[in-house]
Amino acid sequence: GLPFQIGAWKAAAAGTVLGAIPICLLAGLSLVGGYGSFLAANVVFPELVIALLPVLITGFLLAGWEELVLRGYLLRQLSLGLNPAAGVLITGIVFGLVHSGNPGANWQGLLYTAIGGILMGWLMVRSGSLWLLIGYHFGWNATASSVFGLELSGLTGGSYGFEASLPAVVFEVLVLSVTLRLIGTSRRSPSGEFGRVPL
């Protein structure tokens, strides 16, 4: 699910946009509801690029590492040994538990993170593209932290951060459910192997 070709970059770009959508919806809701406000940083473009580039590269590599381990390796092995549904459920729960060491972790935040992880697992099964998942994970993190300045897993949702808020999980479920619907039929072969064609 991780071939290095032109289609891979398209899948990663599509995933990045998808990952940004729930965060933008949450930010919009905060503004419309009067729960938050945003102040543009007073920086010049070259300085912004110099400051953000290392952060974005690191964020992409971190998202890639997590996706390779959980959805690239563990999900594939569990799907072959058990079945895709079990693999998706187990890796989703593990994804939630992996965040239990984050500052301010609480049961609500871990539950919502696990729900997102389960839907991301189904996205992997359906699309066969880890690049799409890496992009989604990166887009979520980068938009929240680098665009809106939110603390990841760390304004609403208590001490865990916005990811423990009900609107955040509703928007994520909505975006991932629509994406799964659009992808349609699973590209997984009868043998349990995932498709190798990136979106």
N, CA, C and O atoms as a DFTB+ gen file, in Angstrom:
796 C
 N C O
     1  1       0.801      -1.210       0.000
     2  2       0.000       0.000       0.000
     3  2       0.837       1.263       0.000
     4  3       0.289       2.361       0.097
     5  1       2.165       1.134      -0.107
     6  2       3.024       2.321      -0.038
     7  2       4.007       2.370      -1.204
     8  3       5.198       2.595      -0.990
     9  1       3.531       2.163      -2.442
    10  2       4.446       2.279      -3.575
    11  2       4.846       3.734      -3.776
    12  3       4.045       4.647      -3.576
    13  1       6.088       3.931      -4.172
    14  2       6.597       5.288      -4.366
    15  2       6.467       5.637      -5.839
    16  3       7.332       5.294      -6.646
    17  1       5.395       6.311      -6.181
    18  2       5.137       6.707      -7.554
    19  2       4.309       7.985      -7.548
    20  3       3.936       8.482      -6.486
    21  1       4.019       8.522      -8.744
    22  2       3.311       9.799      -8.842
    23  2       1.965       9.737      -8.126
    24  3       1.583      10.684      -7.439
    25  1       1.246       8.628      -8.283
    26  2      -0.053       8.483      -7.641
    27  2       0.026       8.576      -6.135
    28  3      -0.940       8.971      -5.483
    29  1       1.176       8.212      -5.574
    30  2       1.344       8.266      -4.124
    31  2       1.257       9.710      -3.631
    32  3       0.632       9.982      -2.606
    33  1       1.879      10.627      -4.354
    34  2       1.847      12.032      -3.934
    35  2       0.446      12.605      -4.067
    36  3       0.038      13.447      -3.266
    37  1      -0.302      12.148      -5.084
    38  2      -1.693      12.589      -5.223
    39  2      -2.523      12.098      -4.048
    40  3      -3.350      12.835      -3.512
    41  1      -2.297      10.844      -3.649
    42  2      -3.024      10.281      -2.511
    43  2      -2.668      11.017      -1.223
    44  3      -3.547      11.316      -0.414
    45  1      -1.376      11.309      -1.031
    46  2      -0.950      12.036       0.176
    47  2      -1.544      13.440       0.193
    48  3      -1.970      13.918       1.244
    49  1      -1.575      14.103      -0.963
    50  2      -2.156      15.445      -1.045
    51  2      -3.652      15.408      -0.756
    52  3      -4.172      16.255      -0.029
    53  1      -4.348      14.413      -1.331
    54  2      -5.791      14.269      -1.082
    55  2      -6.042      14.009       0.398
    56  3      -6.967      14.570       0.985
    57  1      -5.212      13.154       0.998
    58  2      -5.351      12.870       2.419
    59  2      -5.109      14.092       3.271
    60  3      -5.802      14.300       4.267
    61  1      -4.125      14.916       2.892
    62  2      -3.823      16.130       3.647
    63  2      -5.016      17.078       3.645
    64  3      -5.350      17.665       4.675
    65  1      -5.656      17.225       2.490
    66  2      -6.848      18.071       2.399
    67  2      -7.972      17.492       3.266
    68  3      -8.639      18.221       4.000
    69  1      -8.172      16.178       3.171
    70  2      -9.212      15.529       3.983
    71  2      -8.965      15.732       5.477
    72  3      -9.898      16.002       6.234
    73  1      -7.708      15.601       5.896
    74  2      -7.375      15.771       7.309
    75  2      -7.573      17.192       7.798
    76  3      -7.827      17.418       8.981
    77  1      -7.456      18.154       6.886
    78  2      -7.627      19.559       7.257
    79  2      -9.100      19.940       7.423
    80  3      -9.422      20.855       8.181
    81  1      -9.993      19.242       6.719
    82  2     -11.408      19.628       6.707
    83  2     -12.053      19.600       8.096
    84  3     -12.686      20.585       8.475
    85  1     -11.920      18.507       8.880
    86  2     -12.567      18.532      10.204
    87  2     -12.058      19.654      11.097
    88  3     -12.823      20.236      11.867
    89  1     -10.763      19.958      10.995
    90  2     -10.193      21.024      11.830
    91  2     -10.758      22.380      11.402
    92  3     -11.091      23.206      12.252
    93  1     -10.868      22.612      10.101
    94  2     -11.429      23.871       9.605
    95  2     -12.896      24.003       9.998
    96  3     -13.346      25.097      10.341
    97  1     -13.650      22.901       9.953
    98  2     -15.051      22.929      10.379
    99  2     -15.151      23.256      11.867
   100  3     -16.012      24.032      12.283
   101  1     -14.269      22.664      12.660
   102  2     -14.255      22.931      14.098
   103  2     -13.909      24.393      14.379
   104  3     -14.524      25.036      15.229
   105  1     -12.912      24.908      13.650
   106  2     -12.531      26.314      13.815
   107  2     -13.680      27.227      13.417
   108  3     -13.952      28.221      14.090
   109  1     -14.359      26.887      12.314
   110  2     -15.509      27.678      11.867
   111  2     -16.624      27.677      12.891
   112  3     -17.230      28.714      13.161
   113  1     -16.900      26.497      13.469
   114  2     -17.935      26.398      14.507
   115  2     -17.577      27.256      15.719
   116  3     -18.441      27.918      16.293
   117  1     -16.305      27.241      16.103
   118  2     -15.848      28.042      17.247
   119  2     -16.056      29.527      16.998
   120  3     -16.472      30.266      17.890
   121  1     -15.760      29.958      15.772
   122  2     -15.920      31.373      15.441
   123  2     -17.387      31.768      15.393
   124  3     -17.783      32.780      15.971
   125  1     -18.195      30.966      14.702
   126  2     -19.619      31.269      14.555
   127  2     -20.318      31.226      15.909
   128  3     -21.186      32.053      16.188
   129  1     -19.944      30.266      16.747
   130  2     -20.571      30.129      18.049
   131  2     -20.044      31.088      19.100
   132  3     -20.576      31.153      20.208
   133  1     -19.003      31.830      18.759
   134  2     -18.436      32.785      19.699
   135  2     -17.594      32.138      20.793
   136  3     -17.370      32.731      21.848
   137  1     -17.124      30.900      20.528
   138  2     -16.324      30.179      21.523
   139  2     -14.829      30.449      21.394
   140  3     -14.048      30.088      22.274
   141  1     -14.443      31.076      20.313
   142  2     -13.020      31.307      20.098
   143  2     -12.793      32.457      19.148
   144  3     -13.725      32.965      18.525
   145  1     -11.568      32.853      19.049
   146  2     -11.183      33.902      18.109
   147  2      -9.781      33.592      17.616
   148  3      -9.019      32.884      18.274
   149  1      -9.455      34.124      16.467
   150  2      -8.148      33.870      15.872
   151  2      -7.453      35.186      15.581
   152  3      -8.072      36.160      15.153
   153  1      -6.163      35.190      15.821
   154  2      -5.347      36.359      15.562
   155  2      -4.209      35.937      14.644
   156  3      -3.445      35.030      14.974
   157  1      -4.096      36.587      13.501
   158  2      -3.043      36.227      12.549
   159  2      -1.685      36.595      13.118
   160  3      -1.506      37.664      13.702
   161  1      -0.734      35.692      12.936
   162  2       0.625      35.951      13.411
   163  2       1.262      37.034      12.554
   164  3       1.081      37.059      11.337
   165  1       1.999      37.917      13.185
   166  2       2.642      39.025      12.482
   167  2       4.053      38.607      12.067
   168  3       5.041      39.006      12.684
   169  1       4.127      37.798      11.013
   170  2       5.426      37.342      10.507
   171  2       5.473      37.536       8.998
   172  3       4.438      37.551       8.332
   173  1       6.664      37.682       8.475
   174  2       6.826      37.800       7.027
   175  2       6.983      36.411       6.426
   176  3       7.436      35.485       7.099
   177  1       6.614      36.269       5.179
   178  2       6.534      34.959       4.543
   179  2       7.830      34.144       4.603
   180  3       7.777      32.974       4.983
   181  1       8.997      34.710       4.245
   182  2      10.217      33.891       4.313
   183  2      10.497      33.349       5.711
   184  3      10.912      32.201       5.868
   185  1      10.267      34.190       6.733
   186  2      10.489      33.732       8.108
   187  2       9.516      32.619       8.477
   188  3       9.872      31.676       9.183
   189  1       8.278      32.743       7.988
   190  2       7.265      31.724       8.266
   191  2       7.670      30.386       7.663
   192  3       7.553      29.343       8.306
   193  1       8.148      30.426       6.423
   194  2       8.572      29.195       5.755
   195  2       9.744      28.556       6.497
   196  3       9.758      27.346       6.722
   197  1      10.718      29.370       6.871
   198  2      11.891      28.857       7.579
   199  2      11.497      28.240       8.916
   200  3      12.052      27.219       9.322
   201  1      10.538      28.861       9.595
   202  2      10.109      28.361      10.894
   203  2       9.263      27.098      10.765
   204  3       9.395      26.175      11.569
   205  1       8.390      27.054       9.750
   206  2       7.444      25.947       9.637
   207  2       7.990      24.716       8.919
   208  3       7.562      23.596       9.198
   209  1       8.924      24.913       8.004
   210  2       9.393      23.787       7.193
   211  2       9.903      22.611       8.024
   212  3       9.486      21.479       7.781
   213  1      10.789      22.835       8.993
   214  2      11.247      21.700       9.803
   215  2      10.111      21.038      10.588
   216  3      10.089      19.819      10.756
   217  1       9.162      21.862      11.070
   218  2       8.028      21.336      11.830
   219  2       7.150      20.463      10.936
   220  3       6.710      19.388      11.344
   221  1       6.901      20.932       9.721
   222  2       6.048      20.183       8.799
   223  2       6.718      18.890       8.331
   224  3       6.062      17.855       8.213
   225  1       8.008      18.950       8.067
   226  2       8.730      17.732       7.660
   227  2       8.707      16.708       8.786
   228  3       8.443      15.528       8.557
   229  1       8.984      17.165      10.004
   230  2       8.954      16.274      11.164
   231  2       7.559      15.694      11.365
   232  3       7.407      14.506      11.649
   233  1       6.535      16.547      11.215
   234  2       5.152      16.096      11.362
   235  2       4.772      15.050      10.332
   236  3       4.064      14.092      10.645
   237  1       5.237      15.228       9.108
   238  2       4.937      14.257       8.051
   239  2       5.628      12.926       8.338
   240  3       5.036      11.862       8.155
   241  1       6.880      12.989       8.787
   242  2       7.605      11.755       9.104
   243  2       6.980      11.032      10.300
   244  3       6.911       9.803      10.314
   245  1       6.526      11.786      11.297
   246  2       5.884      11.174      12.459
   247  2       4.568      10.506      12.068
   248  3       4.291       9.377      12.473
   249  1       3.757      11.216      11.275
   250  2       2.499      10.629      10.798
   251  2       2.784       9.379       9.972
   252  3       2.085       8.373      10.093
   253  1       3.815       9.448       9.133
   254  2       4.190       8.295       8.318
   255  2       4.604       7.108       9.164
   256  3       4.226       5.974       8.871
   257  1       5.375       7.357      10.212
   258  2       5.833       6.285      11.099
   259  2       4.639       5.610      11.779
   260  3       4.537       4.383      11.783
   261  1       3.738       6.413      12.352
   262  2       2.572       5.846      13.036
   263  2       1.703       5.039      12.084
   264  3       1.224       3.960      12.434
   265  1       1.502       5.560      10.886
   266  2       0.661       4.848       9.916
   267  2       1.326       3.573       9.418
   268  3       0.657       2.558       9.226
   269  1       2.639       3.617       9.208
   270  2       3.350       2.404       8.785
   271  2       3.222       1.292       9.824
   272  3       2.971       0.136       9.484
   273  1       3.397       1.655      11.086
   274  2       3.346       0.656      12.156
   275  2       1.933       0.129      12.358
   276  3       1.715      -1.082      12.388
   277  1       0.967       1.046      12.498
   278  2      -0.392       0.622      12.845
   279  2      -1.193       0.114      11.663
   280  3      -1.709      -1.003      11.690
   281  1      -1.298       0.936      10.618
   282  2      -2.141       0.550       9.495
   283  2      -1.380      -0.158       8.383
   284  3      -1.968      -0.911       7.607
   285  1      -0.085       0.080       8.304
   286  2       0.691      -0.591       7.270
   287  2       1.091      -1.996       7.644
   288  3       0.983      -2.909       6.825
   289  1       1.551      -2.189       8.864
   290  2       2.010      -3.516       9.295
   291  2       0.964      -4.248      10.140
   292  3       0.499      -5.323       9.763
   293  1       0.595      -3.658      11.289
   294  2      -0.275      -4.360      12.231
   295  2      -1.645      -4.671      11.630
   296  3      -2.142      -5.789      11.769
   297  1      -2.251      -3.699      10.972
   298  2      -3.570      -3.931      10.367
   299  2      -3.508      -5.024       9.308
   300  3      -4.394      -5.875       9.234
   301  1      -2.475      -5.000       8.501
   302  2      -2.329      -6.026       7.454
   303  2      -2.178      -7.417       8.069
   304  3      -2.821      -8.370       7.629
   305  1      -1.329      -7.525       9.086
   306  2      -1.098      -8.836       9.708
   307  2      -2.357      -9.358      10.400
   308  3      -2.688     -10.538      10.284
   309  1      -3.055      -8.483      11.118
   310  2      -4.286      -8.900      11.787
   311  2      -5.369      -9.272      10.780
   312  3      -6.151     -10.193      11.015
   313  1      -5.413      -8.555       9.662
   314  2      -6.403      -8.867       8.626
   315  2      -6.139     -10.221       7.994
   316  3      -7.070     -10.963       7.680
   317  1      -4.864     -10.540       7.807
   318  2      -4.509     -11.841       7.240
   319  2      -4.731     -12.965       8.249
   320  3      -5.198     -14.044       7.885
   321  1      -4.395     -12.715       9.524
   322  2      -4.521     -13.745      10.550
   323  2      -5.948     -13.931      11.044
   324  3      -6.352     -15.050      11.362
   325  1      -6.717     -12.845      11.111
   326  2      -8.102     -12.903      11.580
   327  2      -9.027     -12.521      10.430
   328  3      -9.434     -13.367       9.634
   329  1      -9.348     -11.246      10.358
   330  2     -10.112     -10.697       9.235
   331  2      -9.993      -9.177       9.296
   332  3      -9.590      -8.633      10.324
   333  1     -10.339      -8.482       8.208
   334  2     -10.173      -7.028       8.194
   335  2     -10.937      -6.299       9.300
   336  3     -10.425      -5.337       9.873
   337  1     -12.161      -6.749       9.605
   338  2     -12.956      -6.076      10.635
   339  2     -12.254      -6.139      11.990
   340  3     -12.190      -5.141      12.708
   341  1     -11.733      -7.305      12.332
   342  2     -11.011      -7.450      13.601
   343  2      -9.751      -6.595      13.592
   344  3      -9.423      -5.951      14.588
   345  1      -9.050      -6.593      12.468
   346  2      -7.837      -5.791      12.356
   347  2      -8.115      -4.311      12.529
   348  3      -7.367      -3.608      13.210
   349  1      -9.188      -3.836      11.916
   350  2      -9.566      -2.429      12.021
   351  2      -9.920      -2.077      13.462
   352  3      -9.489      -1.042      13.970
   353  1     -10.699      -2.927      14.121
   354  2     -11.107      -2.670      15.498
   355  2      -9.905      -2.662      16.447
   356  3      -9.770      -1.764      17.278
   357  1      -9.048      -3.652      16.320
   358  2      -7.891      -3.757      17.212
   359  2      -6.928      -2.586      17.009
   360  3      -6.479      -1.970      17.976
   361  1      -6.616      -2.285      15.753
   362  2      -5.675      -1.188      15.513
   363  2      -6.275       0.159      15.896
   364  3      -5.542       1.063      16.297
   365  1      -7.595       0.310      15.779
   366  2      -8.246       1.547      16.217
   367  2      -8.114       1.735      17.715
   368  3      -7.827       2.833      18.192
   369  1      -8.329       0.642      18.465
   370  2      -8.196       0.703      19.923
   371  2      -6.742       0.982      20.312
   372  3      -6.474       1.781      21.208
   373  1      -5.814       0.319      19.632
   374  2      -4.394       0.551      19.905
   375  2      -4.027       2.014      19.614
   376  3      -3.267       2.629      20.361
   377  1      -4.574       2.559      18.527
   378  2      -4.323       3.955      18.168
   379  2      -4.769       4.883      19.299
   380  3      -4.074       5.843      19.631
   381  1      -5.930       4.591      19.885
   382  2      -6.401       5.379      21.016
   383  2      -5.482       5.231      22.216
   384  3      -5.118       6.219      22.853
   385  1      -5.106       3.988      22.522
   386  2      -4.276       3.733      23.701
   387  2      -2.869       4.307      23.568
   388  3      -2.255       4.698      24.560
   389  1      -2.364       4.354      22.341
   390  2      -1.032       4.928      22.115
   391  2      -0.983       6.380      22.589
   392  3       0.072       6.879      22.981
   393  1      -2.141       7.056      22.550
   394  2      -2.201       8.457      22.966
   395  2      -2.441       8.628      24.464
   396  3      -2.584       9.754      24.940
   397  1      -2.488       7.532      25.209
   398  2      -2.763       7.632      26.643
   399  2      -1.620       8.297      27.414
   400  3      -1.825       8.788      28.524
   401  1      -0.442       8.316      26.842
   402  2       0.687       8.975      27.486
   403  2       0.765      10.459      27.202
   404  3       1.616      11.159      27.752
   405  1      -0.131      10.948      26.336
   406  2      -0.118      12.371      26.003
   407  2      -0.546      13.212      27.202
   408  3      -1.337      12.753      28.025
   409  1      -0.035      14.437      27.312
   410  2      -0.438      15.303      28.426
   411  2      -1.947      15.489      28.473
   412  3      -2.576      15.754      27.449
   413  1      -2.524      15.350      29.650
   414  2      -3.954      15.587      29.832
   415  2      -4.849      14.499      29.287
   416  3      -6.048      14.724      29.117
   417  1      -4.308      13.331      29.007
   418  2      -5.117      12.249      28.439
   419  2      -6.285      11.922      29.362
   420  3      -6.119      11.814      30.577
   421  1      -7.471      11.767      28.771
   422  2      -8.664      11.374      29.523
   423  2      -9.452      10.358      28.706
   424  3      -9.186      10.176      27.517
   425  1     -10.416       9.696      29.333
   426  2     -11.131       8.610      28.663
   427  2     -11.865       9.098      27.422
   428  3     -11.935       8.383      26.423
   429  1     -12.411      10.305      27.477
   430  2     -13.162      10.831      26.338
   431  2     -12.247      11.063      25.139
   432  3     -12.575      10.695      24.011
   433  1     -11.105      11.676      25.401
   434  2     -10.160      11.920      24.314
   435  2      -9.646      10.634      23.710
   436  3      -9.519      10.530      22.490
   437  1      -9.344       9.639      24.552
   438  2      -8.844       8.355      24.044
   439  2      -9.922       7.617      23.263
   440  3      -9.628       6.976      22.254
   441  1     -11.180       7.704      23.726
   442  2     -12.288       7.079      23.007
   443  2     -12.460       7.700      21.636
   444  3     -12.593       6.988      20.641
   445  1     -12.457       9.030      21.576
   446  2     -12.632       9.711      20.295
   447  2     -11.457       9.447      19.358
   448  3     -11.637       9.321      18.146
   449  1     -10.266       9.365      19.918
   450  2      -9.087       9.045      19.108
   451  2      -9.200       7.628      18.551
   452  3      -8.840       7.381      17.400
   453  1      -9.699       6.698      19.366
   454  2      -9.893       5.323      18.902
   455  2     -10.946       5.251      17.808
   456  3     -10.785       4.501      16.845
   457  1     -12.032       6.027      17.941
   458  2     -13.065       6.054      16.898
   459  2     -12.465       6.535      15.582
   460  3     -12.715       5.958      14.524
   461  1     -11.667       7.605      15.663
   462  2     -10.981       8.087      14.461
   463  2     -10.057       7.031      13.896
   464  3      -9.975       6.858      12.680
   465  1      -9.350       6.312      14.782
   466  2      -8.446       5.248      14.341
   467  2      -9.172       4.112      13.652
   468  3      -8.656       3.542      12.691
   469  1     -10.362       3.773      14.127
   470  2     -11.157       2.708      13.490
   471  2     -11.574       3.129      12.088
   472  3     -11.472       2.346      11.143
   473  1     -12.042       4.358      11.954
   474  2     -12.441       4.837      10.632
   475  2     -11.241       4.940       9.692
   476  3     -11.355       4.665       8.498
   477  1     -10.093       5.336      10.237
   478  2      -8.890       5.393       9.407
   479  2      -8.482       3.992       8.959
   480  3      -7.990       3.812       7.845
   481  1      -8.687       3.002       9.826
   482  2      -8.405       1.623       9.445
   483  2      -9.283       1.170       8.291
   484  3      -8.804       0.524       7.359
   485  1     -10.571       1.509       8.350
   486  2     -11.461       1.150       7.238
   487  2     -11.051       1.866       5.960
   488  3     -11.168       1.317       4.864
   489  1     -10.571       3.088       6.107
   490  2     -10.105       3.827       4.934
   491  2      -8.911       3.119       4.300
   492  3      -8.782       3.084       3.077
   493  1      -8.044       2.557       5.132
   494  2      -6.908       1.794       4.619
   495  2      -7.386       0.536       3.898
   496  3      -6.907       0.219       2.809
   497  1      -8.326      -0.174       4.505
   498  2      -8.854      -1.404       3.896
   499  2      -9.515      -1.089       2.558
   500  3      -9.317      -1.801       1.574
   501  1     -10.293      -0.030       2.534
   502  2     -11.034       0.304       1.318
   503  2     -10.141       0.851       0.200
   504  3     -10.305       0.499      -0.968
   505  1      -9.197       1.713       0.576
   506  2      -8.382       2.381      -0.447
   507  2      -7.129       1.608      -0.803
   508  3      -6.654       1.686      -1.937
   509  1      -6.581       0.858       0.155
   510  2      -5.318       0.163      -0.077
   511  2      -4.127       1.103      -0.127
   512  3      -3.036       0.694      -0.527
   513  1      -4.316       2.365       0.274
   514  2      -3.256       3.367       0.142
   515  2      -2.829       3.933       1.490
   516  3      -3.572       4.681       2.125
   517  1      -1.637       3.572       1.916
   518  2      -1.092       4.176       3.128
   519  2      -0.794       5.656       2.934
   520  3      -0.845       6.435       3.885
   521  1      -0.485       6.040       1.705
   522  2      -0.196       7.448       1.437
   523  2      -1.404       8.318       1.781
   524  3      -1.250       9.413       2.323
   525  1      -2.596       7.832       1.468
   526  2      -3.809       8.571       1.791
   527  2      -3.924       8.760       3.299
   528  3      -4.272       9.843       3.769
   529  1      -3.629       7.697       4.062
   530  2      -3.713       7.763       5.523
   531  2      -2.626       8.649       6.113
   532  3      -2.879       9.407       7.050
   533  1      -1.432       8.557       5.576
   534  2      -0.343       9.418       6.049
   535  2      -0.711      10.878       5.812
   536  3      -0.516      11.726       6.683
   537  1      -1.243      11.163       4.629
   538  2      -1.679      12.524       4.323
   539  2      -2.771      12.996       5.264
   540  3      -2.736      14.130       5.741
   541  1      -3.749      12.127       5.535
   542  2      -4.844      12.496       6.436
   543  2      -4.318      12.822       7.835
   544  3      -4.662      13.849       8.419
   545  1      -3.497      11.946       8.348
   546  2      -2.918      12.119       9.689
   547  2      -2.105      13.412       9.751
   548  3      -2.217      14.189      10.699
   549  1      -1.286      13.623       8.721
   550  2      -0.468      14.833       8.649
   551  2      -1.343      16.077       8.515
   552  3      -1.097      17.081       9.185
   553  1      -2.355      16.021       7.660
   554  2      -3.239      17.170       7.441
   555  2      -3.967      17.582       8.700
   556  3      -4.118      18.771       8.980
   557  1      -4.426      16.580       9.471
   558  2      -5.097      16.847      10.753
   559  2      -4.140      17.586      11.693
   560  3      -4.465      18.651      12.217
   561  1      -2.959      17.003      11.894
   562  2      -1.991      17.573      12.836
   563  2      -1.485      18.943      12.398
   564  3      -1.426      19.877      13.198
   565  1      -1.121      19.054      11.123
   566  2      -0.533      20.304      10.626
   567  2      -1.540      21.446      10.648
   568  3      -1.194      22.572      11.006
   569  1      -2.776      21.164      10.269
   570  2      -3.796      22.219      10.259
   571  2      -4.097      22.680      11.680
   572  3      -4.220      23.876      11.947
   573  1      -4.214      21.712      12.586
   574  2      -4.521      22.064      13.984
   575  2      -3.390      22.861      14.620
   576  3      -3.628      23.895      15.245
   577  1      -2.160      22.382      14.462
   578  2      -1.049      23.015      15.184
   579  2      -0.432      24.186      14.428
   580  3      -0.212      25.248      15.010
   581  1      -0.153      24.007      13.149
   582  2       0.585      25.035      12.408
   583  2      -0.298      26.129      11.830
   584  3       0.150      27.265      11.672
   585  1      -1.556      25.801      11.509
   586  2      -2.450      26.815      10.942
   587  2      -3.224      27.532      12.042
   588  3      -3.264      28.762      12.078
   589  1      -3.848      26.750      12.953
   590  2      -4.701      27.345      13.977
   591  2      -4.050      27.442      15.352
   592  3      -4.625      28.037      16.263
   593  1      -2.866      26.870      15.517
   594  2      -2.150      26.990      16.775
   595  2      -2.768      26.230      17.932
   596  3      -2.583      26.602      19.090
   597  1      -3.510      25.157      17.626
   598  2      -4.131      24.346      18.669
   599  2      -3.119      23.347      19.205
   600  3      -2.224      22.905      18.485
   601  1      -3.268      22.996      20.471
   602  2      -2.414      21.958      21.032
   603  2      -2.992      20.612      20.652
   604  3      -4.180      20.357      20.850
   605  1      -2.150      19.751      20.106
   606  2      -2.604      18.428      19.716
   607  2      -2.709      17.543      20.938
   608  3      -1.786      17.478      21.750
   609  1      -3.828      16.867      21.066
   610  2      -4.066      15.943      22.176
   611  2      -3.595      16.546      23.486
   612  3      -2.973      15.836      24.276
   613  1      -3.826      17.663      23.725
   614  2      -3.185      18.204      24.895
   615  2      -3.963      19.257      25.523
   616  3      -3.542      19.816      26.536
   617  1      -8.816      23.685      23.311
   618  2      -9.532      24.640      23.765
   619  2     -10.722      23.961      24.404
   620  3     -11.208      24.420      25.437
   621  1     -11.180      22.933      23.845
   622  2     -12.302      22.215      24.407
   623  2     -11.827      20.799      24.678
   624  3     -10.700      20.427      24.349
   625  1     -12.708      20.020      25.283
   626  2     -12.322      18.633      25.518
   627  2     -11.493      18.453      26.771
   628  3     -10.886      17.400      26.968
   629  1     -11.459      19.480      27.631
   630  2     -10.698      19.342      28.865
   631  2      -9.210      19.420      28.622
   632  3      -8.764      20.034      27.652
   633  1      -8.445      18.809      29.490
   634  2      -6.992      18.929      29.437
   635  2      -6.377      18.202      28.243
   636  3      -5.228      18.470      27.891
   637  1      -7.123      17.280      27.609
   638  2      -6.599      16.546      26.453
   639  2      -6.563      17.408      25.209
   640  3      -5.807      17.127      24.279
   641  1      -7.365      18.446      25.183
   642  2      -7.368      19.339      24.041
   643  2      -8.608      19.174      23.187
   644  3      -9.524      18.434      23.544
   645  1      -8.635      19.862      22.059
   646  2      -9.815      19.883      21.190
   647  2     -10.209      18.493      20.699
   648  3     -11.372      18.265      20.366
   649  1      -9.258      17.563      20.648
   650  2      -9.552      16.232      20.133
   651  2     -10.471      15.428      21.049
   652  3     -10.974      14.373      20.660
   653  1     -10.690      15.927      22.267
   654  2     -11.622      15.270      23.181
   655  2     -12.987      15.951      23.168
   656  3     -13.849      15.635      23.988
   657  1     -13.184      16.880      22.241
   658  2     -14.478      17.563      22.170
   659  2     -15.409      16.812      21.224
   660  3     -14.967      16.226      20.236
   661  1     -16.696      16.837      21.536
   662  2     -17.697      16.153      20.718
   663  2     -17.735      16.695      19.286
   664  3     -17.810      15.896      18.352
   665  1     -17.685      18.021      19.069
   666  2     -17.694      18.512      17.684
   667  2     -16.521      17.980      16.858
   668  3     -16.681      17.704      15.670
   669  1     -15.361      17.837      17.466
   670  2     -14.196      17.345      16.719
   671  2     -14.440      15.931      16.210
   672  3     -14.174      15.639      15.044
   673  1     -14.944      15.048      17.074
   674  2     -15.175      13.664      16.642
   675  2     -16.334      13.593      15.654
   676  3     -16.305      12.772      14.737
   677  1     -17.355      14.436      15.821
   678  2     -18.480      14.441      14.874
   679  2     -17.994      14.845      13.486
   680  3     -18.356      14.214      12.492
   681  1     -17.176      15.893      13.415
   682  2     -16.672      16.339      12.120
   683  2     -15.751      15.287      11.493
   684  3     -15.786      15.069      10.282
   685  1     -14.932      14.640      12.319
   686  2     -14.039      13.607      11.780
   687  2     -14.834      12.420      11.267
   688  3     -14.556      11.909      10.182
   689  1     -15.822      11.973      12.035
   690  2     -16.665      10.856      11.598
   691  2     -17.382      11.217      10.304
   692  3     -17.477      10.390       9.397
   693  1     -17.880      12.433      10.213
   694  2     -18.586      12.884       9.014
   695  2     -17.667      12.846       7.786
   696  3     -18.032      12.292       6.749
   697  1     -16.484      13.434       7.910
   698  2     -15.552      13.496       6.776
   699  2     -15.089      12.105       6.358
   700  3     -15.069      11.789       5.169
   701  1     -14.716      11.271       7.327
   702  2     -14.232       9.926       6.984
   703  2     -15.350       9.040       6.456
   704  3     -15.111       8.215       5.575
   705  1     -16.565       9.189       6.974
   706  2     -17.696       8.393       6.483
   707  2     -18.029       8.744       5.042
   708  3     -18.272       7.859       4.221
   709  1     -18.040      10.038       4.734
   710  2     -18.297      10.461       3.354
   711  2     -17.196       9.953       2.434
   712  3     -17.473       9.497       1.324
   713  1     -15.944      10.030       2.890
   714  2     -14.815       9.543       2.083
   715  2     -14.946       8.042       1.827
   716  3     -14.744       7.586       0.702
   717  1     -15.283       7.279       2.858
   718  2     -15.471       5.838       2.696
   719  2     -16.596       5.537       1.713
   720  3     -16.497       4.608       0.911
   721  1     -17.659       6.322       1.779
   722  2     -18.789       6.145       0.861
   723  2     -18.372       6.413      -0.581
   724  3     -18.767       5.694      -1.499
   725  1     -17.566       7.463      -0.767
   726  2     -17.115       7.825      -2.113
   727  2     -16.155       6.788      -2.695
   728  3     -16.166       6.523      -3.897
   729  1     -15.321       6.204      -1.824
   730  2     -14.374       5.195      -2.302
   731  2     -15.120       3.962      -2.782
   732  3     -14.743       3.342      -3.777
   733  1     -16.191       3.610      -2.058
   734  2     -17.018       2.489      -2.502
   735  2     -16.437       1.145      -2.152
   736  3     -16.025       0.912      -1.016
   737  1     -16.405       0.271      -3.113
   738  2     -16.042      -1.121      -2.881
   739  2     -14.612      -1.290      -2.414
   740  3     -13.712      -0.574      -2.853
   741  1     -14.414      -2.231      -1.530
   742  2     -13.070      -2.521      -1.029
   743  2     -12.167      -2.990      -2.151
   744  3     -12.589      -3.730      -3.039
   745  1     -10.911      -2.548      -2.101
   746  2      -9.931      -3.018      -3.084
   747  2      -9.138      -4.191      -2.557
   748  3      -8.159      -4.614      -3.171
   749  1      -9.563      -4.722      -1.410
   750  2      -8.853      -5.851      -0.828
   751  2      -9.177      -7.110      -1.613
   752  3     -10.339      -7.363      -1.932
   753  1      -8.173      -7.890      -1.923
   754  2      -8.389      -9.125      -2.667
   755  2      -8.918     -10.206      -1.738
   756  3      -8.806     -10.064      -0.520
   757  1      -9.498     -11.296      -2.275
   758  2     -10.024     -12.371      -1.435
   759  2      -8.978     -12.969      -0.506
   760  3      -9.335     -13.503       0.544
   761  1      -7.699     -12.898      -0.857
   762  2      -6.654     -13.489      -0.020
   763  2      -6.365     -12.655       1.220
   764  3      -5.628     -13.090       2.104
   765  1      -6.943     -11.456       1.289
   766  2      -6.716     -10.602       2.448
   767  2      -5.693      -9.516       2.188
   768  3      -5.464      -8.661       3.044
   769  1      -5.065      -9.538       0.998
   770  2      -4.099      -8.491       0.673
   771  2      -4.831      -7.210       0.300
   772  3      -5.872      -7.250      -0.357
   773  1      -4.287      -6.080       0.719
   774  2      -4.878      -4.809       0.360
   775  2      -4.456      -4.453      -1.047
   776  3      -3.443      -4.936      -1.554
   777  1      -5.257      -3.594      -1.676
   778  2      -4.911      -3.111      -3.009
   779  2      -3.587      -2.378      -2.991
   780  3      -3.193      -1.838      -1.957
   781  1      -2.896      -2.350      -4.114
   782  2      -1.598      -1.691      -4.171
   783  2      -1.645      -0.428      -5.028
   784  3      -0.606       0.155      -5.336
   785  1      -2.834      -0.013      -5.408
   786  2      -2.943       1.177      -6.239
   787  2      -3.367       2.356      -5.382
   788  3      -4.482       2.361      -4.861
   789  1      -2.506       3.360      -5.220
   790  2      -2.888       4.510      -4.400
   791  2      -4.006       5.282      -5.065
   792  3      -4.147       5.258      -6.287
   793  1      -4.799       5.965      -4.262
   794  2      -5.835       6.828      -4.824
   795  2      -5.218       8.007      -5.533
   796  3      -5.936       8.849      -6.073
